[in-house]
Amino acid sequence: MRSGVVVVYLLTEPTDGAGPTDGGGQAVGAGRVGLVVGKAVGTSVVRHQVSRRLRAQLQQRLDRIPAGARMVVRALPGTATAGSAALGRDLSRALDKLTIVSRPERSGR
């Protein structure tokens, strides 16, 4: 889900059986998050600065990631000039969109 200067991918159901599960096959435990900050973002120093800012913003939002889910955050070139507040706003917006998209359909209505 693209939002501002980040793209967020979320896998909520493990397909390979990796990770801890309860007796019914449901994933348990904290979600996992990975960052992708490519050369298009900037020099090595800039990429590391962006990574640190993204990690700090993600740490504040870990409770919004479903248990057992895997998430990848890809930084777009605009992240090099975006402030921490803008990164946080874009991450929150992306997580809101993902929450809306990933809600299960209600059957029987």
N, C-alpha and C positions, 0 to 999 in steps of 0.2 A: 504494500500500500504506500504510494508516494504521498508525502506531505512536506511541502517546502523544500528543505535542503537534505532530507533523508528519505530513504526507501526502506520500508520494514516488511520482512517476510516472516510469517508465523506458521509453524507446523504444530498443530495441537494434538494429533494422534500419531504416536510413533508407528512407523511402518515396518521397521526391522526388528521390533521387540527389544530394542536397546533401552536401558534405563529401568529403574525399579517400578514394579507394578504391585497392586494389591491382588488378592485372590481372584478377583473378577476380571483381571486384565486392564484395569484402569490405572493410568499413570499416577504416581505419587511423587512427592518431593518437589523441590524448587525447579523452576524452569531454567533453561540454559540460554545464554545470550552470546552471540558472536558479533564482532565488528568487522566491516570491510571498509578500509580507507585506502583507496588506490592512489597511484601516482598523479592522477588528474587533479587531486585535491591540492597538491603542492609538494614542496621539498620534504625531506625526511623529518625535519624539525616541525614543520607545519602539520604534517600527518600525525605525529606523536601528540602535538598539542590538541588537535581535533579529537584524537582517540581518548585522551584524558578527560576532555570536556564531555564527550559522549558518555563515557563510563560513569562520570559523576552524575549526569542527568538520568542515566538508566538506573543507577543505584537507588535513586529517589522514587522510581516507578516500578521496582521489582514486584511489588504486591499486585500489580495489574496484569502480570504475566501468569497465565493459567499454570497450575501445577503440572509438571512433566512436559510442558511445551518447550519447543525449540524456536528461538527467534534469531534472525539475522538483521542487523541494521547496517545498511550501506550508505556511506557518506557521499554526497554529490559534491562537485567542485565548489559550490557556494558555501559549504560549511567552513571553509578556510577563513572567510570574512564574517561569518555569523557569530554573534555573541552567545554566551551560555544560555541566556534567557530565551533567545530565538530557537536554539536547539531544543531546549526543554519544551517550548510551546509546540514545535513541530513534532517531537516525539509523542507528546500527549495527544495531539490531533490524530496522528497515525494510529496510536493505540485505541483511541475512541472509535475510529473507523473500523479497525480490525474487530473490536468487540461487537459492533453492529453486524458486520458480515458473518462472524463465526457463531452467532447465536443459533442454536438448533431449532429446526422447524417443529412446530407443535402439530402432532397428528391427532386425528379424531375430532376435528372441528369442521 
